[in-house]
């Protein structure tokens, strides 16, 4: 089972992404919350295998400290309600970008890509 964290746009939002993660048999959601000091601390802990980040609108600022930590992630899946090119200035390199709303099949493809990379890392 892979441990994952989810950084979401709002604390109380129960997103489709969070619901899907909780229903999978291969993911354990160990932390979920908004862009905050707690999110930064969780990112810095390294106690996870995969990071999901649901980006707010491009007009809303994501703290640079969190962006800096997200840039370091080898296993990052991003979702947003806006096209990926609007976030090109963030300098992120996700495994997969999910344009919201997305069908479950797209999330499944993102997880398969993650599993392939995780398997390669274990084999190395």
Buried (B, 14 or more C-beta within 10 A) or exposed (E): EBEBBBBBBEEEEEBBBBEBBEEBEEBBBBBBBBBEEEBBEBBEEEEBBBBBBBBBEBEEEBEEBBBEBBEEBEBBBBBBBBEBEBBEEBEBEBBBBBEEEBEEEBBEBBBEBBEEBBEEEEEE
